[in-house]
Amino acid sequence: MLLGVGIVFAVLIGVAVWLFTRRESVRPAAAQGGEWVFIGPAEITPPAGPTPASKGAQATEAAAPAPPIQEVVPLSSEAVFAKMHQLSLGAAASGETWPPPHAEVISATADALQESATEDRYTPRRPSLLPQLLRAVNDEEVSRRELVSIISKDPSLVGNLLKMANSPFYRVSTQSVESIDRAVVILGNDGIRSLIAAALAQPIFQIRGGDFPRFPEIAWEHTFRTASATVTHTAIVEKSDPFAAQLLGLVAGMAGIVVFRVALDQYDMRPELRPHAGVIASLLDTQSVLVGKRIASSWGLSDRIAAALDDQTFAVAADKRTALGRSLNFGRLASALAVLHTFQALDDVTAQISLPVAGMPATELTRLWNRLTADQEAPGRKKARATAAAR
């Protein structure tokens, strides 16, 4: 009798232990009404704590050094412009010694630029309206009607002005700018003279790219932004002449286009050679300042413009630059970062930490960056998307 009771009692204890063990081996899941229920055996997950098999692995992992945190560092000016060459040409300049045929192209291009940099086929002569427009936009006594009348004499200028007035850089409302009169009213003298200078220079950028189809578009996007950023820095930091800064930014961009075109013409004279991206990049780095100075001289621009262009070589220390030279240096670098960011060739964090402060207040620097990157979709991609949608 006692033996039977003991057996039953032992069985009951065994069942209780088994239920308790099973309860602890499964995780609860939420059920309707907020109650917790056991999940099925097939859904049981391994316990959260370390198992004997995993303890060794964890010990090994703990002994191994943690991977170093990758710190984002700002890019140097040289690195930024090397990336610009990579974006527009497909390769950056290099210090390599070129094979004789390509070395001959470099020498021939440099020689040709001595004479042809300001020829009509490469560089537009100083626009006939430029002296009138310069006087008009800098004379507070000139009426809006007189300014509109001067601009209207050049239909091509009118078309370019209206196109740019409706761009993200200048458009201030959702309503389109459909007349020069309205553009003058909305933008004021500072805005309209900025537009005038850009519109006068824009046609030179409408060129063939040949083996480098992206170059004209990238060059224009960079030049347009450079002029805008240079003006901003001049007005806020240097307290200098914004219109001189505008022309300076545009002349610097035009110089690059002239170097590019002359180099391609030299390659055309040597049909056995295919244009080399590295050669073009090297010529842009070494010849653009000289060509810019020749353009400025042929346009009758001041010596301040030539001095500011001289300041753009990497050999000139920052504290040795002129006021306009500092503004142009800031404008070119800030705009290069913006173009790289817009064309998704540089991430946002790297672009922003590489942005030079150059005396700009933080709020103004942020506002400028937002304007330079306002059109987040690169023009070439927008055009391709629009073409595809129209098919």
VEXLOVEX-657245 format. One record per residue (C-alpha): y, z, x; chain; residue number from 1; residue in three letters. Coordinates in steps of 0.25 Angstrom, whole numbers. Layout:
<sites>
SITE   north      up    east   cadena   num   residuo
SITE       Y       Z       X        A   NUM       ALA
...
</sites>
This chain:
<sites>
SITE   north      up    east   cadena   num   residuo
SITE       0       0       0        A     1       MET
SITE      10       4      11        A     2       LEU
SITE       5      -8      19        A     3       LEU
SITE       9     -17       7        A     4       GLY
SITE      22     -11       6        A     5       VAL
SITE      25     -12      21        A     6       GLY
SITE      21     -27      20        A     7       ILE
SITE      31     -30       9        A     8       VAL
SITE      42     -22      15        A     9       PHE
SITE      40     -30      28        A    10       ALA
SITE      40     -43      21        A    11       VAL
SITE      53     -39      14        A    12       LEU
SITE      60     -36      27        A    13       ILE
SITE      55     -49      33        A    14       GLY
SITE      61     -57      21        A    15       VAL
SITE      74     -49      23        A    16       ALA
SITE      75     -52      37        A    17       VAL
SITE      72     -67      35        A    18       TRP
SITE      83     -68      25        A    19       LEU
SITE      93     -61      33        A    20       PHE
SITE      90     -70      45        A    21       THR
SITE      91     -82      37        A    22       ARG
SITE     104     -78      31        A    23       ARG
SITE     110     -76      45        A    24       GLU
SITE     104     -90      50        A    25       SER
SITE     112     -98      40        A    26       VAL
SITE     127    -100      38        A    27       ARG
SITE     134     -98      24        A    28       PRO
SITE     140    -110      16        A    29       ALA
SITE     151    -109       6        A    30       ALA
SITE     146    -111      -8        A    31       ALA
SITE     153    -113     -22        A    32       GLN
SITE     159    -100     -27        A    33       GLY
SITE     162     -95     -12        A    34       GLY
SITE     148     -89     -10        A    35       GLU
SITE     140     -92       3        A    36       TRP
SITE     126     -97       3        A    37       VAL
SITE     116    -100      13        A    38       PHE
SITE     115    -115      18        A    39       ILE
SITE     101    -122      18        A    40       GLY
SITE      93    -122      31        A    41       PRO
SITE      97    -137      34        A    42       ALA
SITE     111    -133      35        A    43       GLU
SITE     110    -121      44        A    44       ILE
SITE     118    -122      57        A    45       THR
SITE     116    -116      70        A    46       PRO
SITE     122    -102      72        A    47       PRO
SITE     136    -101      77        A    48       ALA
SITE     133     -92      89        A    49       GLY
SITE     127     -97     102        A    50       PRO
SITE     112    -100     102        A    51       THR
SITE     103     -97     114        A    52       PRO
SITE     103    -112     117        A    53       ALA
SITE     118    -113     116        A    54       SER
SITE     122    -101     124        A    55       LYS
SITE     119    -108     137        A    56       GLY
SITE     127    -120     134        A    57       ALA
SITE     139    -111     130        A    58       GLN
SITE     138    -104     143        A    59       ALA
SITE     138    -117     150        A    60       THR
SITE     150    -122     142        A    61       GLU
SITE     158    -109     144        A    62       ALA
SITE     155    -110     159        A    63       ALA
SITE     161    -124     160        A    64       ALA
SITE     176    -126     162        A    65       PRO
SITE     184    -130     149        A    66       ALA
SITE     189    -144     150        A    67       PRO
SITE     204    -144     154        A    68       PRO
SITE     214    -146     144        A    69       ILE
SITE     220    -160     145        A    70       GLN
SITE     235    -159     146        A    71       GLU
SITE     244    -170     141        A    72       VAL
SITE     254    -173     152        A    73       VAL
SITE     266    -182     150        A    74       PRO
SITE     266    -196     156        A    75       LEU
SITE     275    -200     167        A    76       SER
SITE     285    -212     165        A    77       SER
SITE     276    -221     174        A    78       GLU
SITE     264    -218     166        A    79       ALA
SITE     271    -220     153        A    80       VAL
SITE     276    -234     157        A    81       PHE
SITE     262    -237     163        A    82       ALA
SITE     257    -235     149        A    83       LYS
SITE     268    -244     143        A    84       MET
SITE     263    -255     153        A    85       HIS
SITE     249    -252     148        A    86       GLN
SITE     253    -253     134        A    87       LEU
SITE     261    -266     135        A    88       SER
SITE     254    -274     146        A    89       LEU
SITE     240    -267     146        A    90       GLY
SITE     242    -262     161        A    91       ALA
SITE     251    -253     168        A    92       ALA
SITE     258    -257     182        A    93       ALA
SITE     250    -253     194        A    94       SER
SITE     252    -252     209        A    95       GLY
SITE     242    -262     212        A    96       GLU
SITE     244    -274     221        A    97       THR
SITE     243    -286     213        A    98       TRP
SITE     235    -299     217        A    99       PRO
SITE     244    -309     223        A   100       PRO
SITE     246    -318     210        A   101       PRO
SITE     251    -306     202        A   102       HIS
SITE     259    -301     213        A   103       ALA
SITE     266    -314     213        A   104       GLU
SITE     269    -313     199        A   105       VAL
SITE     276    -299     201        A   106       ILE
SITE     284    -305     213        A   107       SER
SITE     288    -318     205        A   108       ALA
SITE     292    -309     192        A   109       THR
SITE     301    -300     200        A   110       ALA
SITE     308    -313     207        A   111       ASP
SITE     309    -319     193        A   112       ALA
SITE     315    -307     187        A   113       LEU
SITE     326    -308     197        A   114       GLN
SITE     332    -320     191        A   115       GLU
SITE     326    -322     177        A   116       SER
SITE     327    -308     172        A   117       ALA
SITE     339    -311     164        A   118       THR
SITE     336    -326     160        A   119       GLU
SITE     337    -329     146        A   120       ASP
SITE     322    -332     144        A   121       ARG
SITE     319    -317     149        A   122       TYR
SITE     331    -309     145        A   123       THR
SITE     341    -311     133        A   124       PRO
SITE     355    -312     138        A   125       ARG
SITE     365    -302     134        A   126       ARG
SITE     366    -304     119        A   127       PRO
SITE     379    -311     115        A   128       SER
SITE     381    -300     104        A   129       LEU
SITE     379    -288     114        A   130       LEU
SITE     393    -286     118        A   131       PRO
SITE     399    -287     104        A   132       GLN
SITE     388    -278      99        A   133       LEU
SITE     390    -268     110        A   134       LEU
SITE     405    -267     107        A   135       ARG
SITE     402    -266      92        A   136       ALA
SITE     392    -255      92        A   137       VAL
SITE     400    -247     102        A   138       ASN
SITE     413    -248      95        A   139       ASP
SITE     415    -239      83        A   140       GLU
SITE     426    -247      78        A   141       GLU
SITE     417    -259      75        A   142       VAL
SITE     413    -259      60        A   143       SER
SITE     399    -260      55        A   144       ARG
SITE     402    -274      49        A   145       ARG
SITE     407    -279      63        A   146       GLU
SITE     394    -274      70        A   147       LEU
SITE     385    -280      59        A   148       VAL
SITE     393    -293      61        A   149       SER
SITE     391    -294      75        A   150       ILE
SITE     376    -291      74        A   151       ILE
SITE     374    -301      63        A   152       SER
SITE     378    -313      72        A   153       LYS
SITE     364    -312      78        A   154       ASP
SITE     353    -314      68        A   155       PRO
SITE     342    -311      78        A   156       SER
SITE     349    -298      81        A   157       LEU
SITE     351    -295      66        A   158       VAL
SITE     336    -297      64        A   159       GLY
SITE     332    -288      76        A   160       ASN
SITE     342    -277      72        A   161       LEU
SITE     336    -276      58        A   162       LEU
SITE     322    -276      63        A   163       LYS
SITE     325    -264      72        A   164       MET
SITE     334    -257      62        A   165       ALA
SITE     321    -256      53        A   166       ASN
SITE     312    -251      65        A   167       SER
SITE     308    -236      66        A   168       PRO
SITE     318    -234      77        A   169       PHE
SITE     330    -236      68        A   170       TYR
SITE     326    -236      53        A   171       ARG
SITE     332    -224      47        A   172       VAL
SITE     327    -226      32        A   173       SER
SITE     316    -233      24        A   174       THR
SITE     326    -243      20        A   175       GLN
SITE     326    -256      28        A   176       SER
SITE     338    -260      36        A   177       VAL
SITE     341    -274      31        A   178       GLU
SITE     355    -277      37        A   179       SER
SITE     363    -275      50        A   180       ILE
SITE     373    -268      42        A   181       ASP
SITE     364    -258      37        A   182       ARG
SITE     358    -256      51        A   183       ALA
SITE     372    -253      56        A   184       VAL
SITE     374    -243      45        A   185       VAL
SITE     361    -236      47        A   186       ILE
SITE     360    -236      62        A   187       LEU
SITE     374    -234      66        A   188       GLY
SITE     380    -240      79        A   189       ASN
SITE     370    -233      88        A   190       ASP
SITE     358    -238      80        A   191       GLY
SITE     364    -252      78        A   192       ILE
SITE     367    -254      93        A   193       ARG
SITE     353    -249      97        A   194       SER
SITE     348    -259      87        A   195       LEU
SITE     357    -270      93        A   196       ILE
SITE     352    -268     107        A   197       ALA
SITE     338    -268     103        A   198       ALA
SITE     339    -280      95        A   199       ALA
SITE     346    -288     106        A   200       LEU
SITE     335    -285     115        A   201       ALA
SITE     323    -287     106        A   202       GLN
SITE     321    -302     106        A   203       PRO
SITE     317    -302     121        A   204       ILE
SITE     305    -293     118        A   205       PHE
SITE     299    -304     109        A   206       GLN
SITE     291    -311     120        A   207       ILE
SITE     277    -315     122        A   208       ARG
SITE     268    -305     128        A   209       GLY
SITE     258    -314     134        A   210       GLY
SITE     246    -306     140        A   211       ASP
SITE     254    -294     136        A   212       PHE
SITE     256    -295     121        A   213       PRO
SITE     260    -281     119        A   214       ARG
SITE     271    -280     130        A   215       PHE
SITE     283    -286     122        A   216       PRO
SITE     281    -277     110        A   217       GLU
SITE     279    -264     119        A   218       ILE
SITE     291    -268     127        A   219       ALA
SITE     300    -269     115        A   220       TRP
SITE     295    -256     109        A   221       GLU
SITE     297    -249     122        A   222       HIS
SITE     311    -255     124        A   223       THR
SITE     316    -253     109        A   224       PHE
SITE     311    -238     110        A   225       ARG
SITE     317    -237     124        A   226       THR
SITE     331    -241     120        A   227       ALA
SITE     330    -231     108        A   228       SER
SITE     326    -220     117        A   229       ALA
SITE     336    -223     128        A   230       THR
SITE     347    -223     118        A   231       VAL
SITE     343    -210     112        A   232       THR
SITE     342    -203     126        A   233       HIS
SITE     355    -209     130        A   234       THR
SITE     362    -204     118        A   235       ALA
SITE     356    -190     117        A   236       ILE
SITE     354    -186     132        A   237       VAL
SITE     363    -195     141        A   238       GLU
SITE     375    -197     131        A   239       LYS
SITE     376    -211     136        A   240       SER
SITE     378    -225     129        A   241       ASP
SITE     367    -227     119        A   242       PRO
SITE     369    -242     119        A   243       PHE
SITE     368    -244     134        A   244       ALA
SITE     355    -236     133        A   245       ALA
SITE     350    -245     122        A   246       GLN
SITE     353    -258     130        A   247       LEU
SITE     347    -251     142        A   248       LEU
SITE     334    -248     135        A   249       GLY
SITE     333    -263     130        A   250       LEU
SITE     336    -269     143        A   251       VAL
SITE     325    -261     150        A   252       ALA
SITE     315    -266     140        A   253       GLY
SITE     320    -280     141        A   254       MET
SITE     318    -280     156        A   255       ALA
SITE     303    -277     154        A   256       GLY
SITE     302    -289     145        A   257       ILE
SITE     309    -298     155        A   258       VAL
SITE     300    -293     166        A   259       VAL
SITE     287    -295     157        A   260       PHE
SITE     292    -310     153        A   261       ARG
SITE     295    -314     168        A   262       VAL
SITE     282    -308     173        A   263       ALA
SITE     274    -316     162        A   264       LEU
SITE     282    -329     166        A   265       ASP
SITE     277    -327     180        A   266       GLN
SITE     263    -326     175        A   267       TYR
SITE     265    -338     167        A   268       ASP
SITE     268    -346     180        A   269       MET
SITE     255    -341     185        A   270       ARG
SITE     245    -345     174        A   271       PRO
SITE     233    -341     183        A   272       GLU
SITE     238    -327     182        A   273       LEU
SITE     236    -318     170        A   274       ARG
SITE     248    -308     168        A   275       PRO
SITE     244    -295     174        A   276       HIS
SITE     248    -282     166        A   277       ALA
SITE     250    -274     178        A   278       GLY
SITE     259    -284     185        A   279       VAL
SITE     268    -285     172        A   280       ILE
SITE     269    -269     172        A   281       ALA
SITE     272    -269     186        A   282       SER
SITE     284    -279     184        A   283       LEU
SITE     289    -271     172        A   284       LEU
SITE     290    -258     181        A   285       ASP
SITE     296    -265     193        A   286       THR
SITE     305    -276     187        A   287       GLN
SITE     310    -270     173        A   288       SER
SITE     322    -262     179        A   289       VAL
SITE     327    -274     187        A   290       LEU
SITE     326    -283     176        A   291       VAL
SITE     333    -273     166        A   292       GLY
SITE     345    -272     176        A   293       LYS
SITE     346    -288     176        A   294       ARG
SITE     346    -288     161        A   295       ILE
SITE     357    -277     160        A   296       ALA
SITE     365    -285     170        A   297       SER
SITE     364    -298     163        A   298       SER
SITE     368    -291     150        A   299       TRP
SITE     380    -285     157        A   300       GLY
SITE     375    -271     154        A   301       LEU
SITE     381    -259     162        A   302       SER
SITE     377    -254     176        A   303       ASP
SITE     372    -241     168        A   304       ARG
SITE     361    -250     162        A   305       ILE
SITE     356    -255     176        A   306       ALA
SITE     356    -241     182        A   307       ALA
SITE     348    -236     170        A   308       ALA
SITE     338    -246     172        A   309       LEU
SITE     337    -243     187        A   310       ASP
SITE     334    -229     183        A   311       ASP
SITE     321    -233     176        A   312       GLN
SITE     312    -235     189        A   313       THR
SITE     303    -223     191        A   314       PHE
SITE     309    -221     205        A   315       ALA
SITE     322    -216     199        A   316       VAL
SITE     322    -201     197        A   317       ALA
SITE     326    -196     183        A   318       ALA
SITE     338    -188     189        A   319       ASP
SITE     343    -201     195        A   320       LYS
SITE     344    -209     182        A   321       ARG
SITE     357    -213     175        A   322       THR
SITE     359    -208     161        A   323       ALA
SITE     355    -221     155        A   324       LEU
SITE     343    -222     165        A   325       GLY
SITE     338    -209     160        A   326       ARG
SITE     339    -213     145        A   327       SER
SITE     332    -226     148        A   328       LEU
SITE     321    -219     156        A   329       ASN
SITE     319    -209     144        A   330       PHE
SITE     320    -221     134        A   331       GLY
SITE     309    -229     141        A   332       ARG
SITE     300    -218     143        A   333       LEU
SITE     301    -212     129        A   334       ALA
SITE     299    -226     123        A   335       SER
SITE     287    -229     132        A   336       ALA
SITE     280    -217     127        A   337       LEU
SITE     284    -220     112        A   338       ALA
SITE     278    -234     114        A   339       VAL
SITE     266    -229     120        A   340       LEU
SITE     264    -219     109        A   341       HIS
SITE     267    -229      98        A   342       THR
SITE     257    -239     103        A   343       PHE
SITE     247    -228     104        A   344       GLN
SITE     246    -229     120        A   345       ALA
SITE     250    -214     121        A   346       LEU
SITE     247    -202     113        A   347       ASP
SITE     258    -194     106        A   348       ASP
SITE     257    -181     115        A   349       VAL
SITE     257    -189     128        A   350       THR
SITE     269    -197     123        A   351       ALA
SITE     277    -185     119        A   352       GLN
SITE     275    -177     131        A   353       ILE
SITE     279    -189     140        A   354       SER
SITE     292    -191     132        A   355       LEU
SITE     303    -188     142        A   356       PRO
SITE     313    -177     137        A   357       VAL
SITE     325    -183     146        A   358       ALA
SITE     335    -173     140        A   359       GLY
SITE     332    -177     125        A   360       MET
SITE     332    -165     116        A   361       PRO
SITE     319    -162     110        A   362       ALA
SITE     323    -166      95        A   363       THR
SITE     329    -179     100        A   364       GLU
SITE     317    -182     109        A   365       LEU
SITE     308    -180      97        A   366       THR
SITE     316    -189      88        A   367       ARG
SITE     317    -200      98        A   368       LEU
SITE     301    -199     100        A   369       TRP
SITE     299    -200      85        A   370       ASN
SITE     308    -212      85        A   371       ARG
SITE     302    -219      96        A   372       LEU
SITE     288    -217      90        A   373       THR
SITE     292    -219      76        A   374       ALA
SITE     284    -232      74        A   375       ASP
SITE     271    -227      77        A   376       GLN
SITE     263    -240      75        A   377       GLU
SITE     266    -249      87        A   378       ALA
SITE     272    -262      82        A   379       PRO
SITE     261    -271      87        A   380       GLY
SITE     251    -263      79        A   381       ARG
SITE     260    -264      67        A   382       LYS
SITE     261    -279      68        A   383       LYS
SITE     246    -281      70        A   384       ALA
SITE     243    -272      58        A   385       ARG
SITE     253    -280      49        A   386       ALA
SITE     247    -293      53        A   387       THR
SITE     233    -288      50        A   388       ALA
SITE     238    -283      36        A   389       ALA
SITE     244    -296      33        A   390       ALA
SITE     231    -304      35        A   391       ARG
</sites>
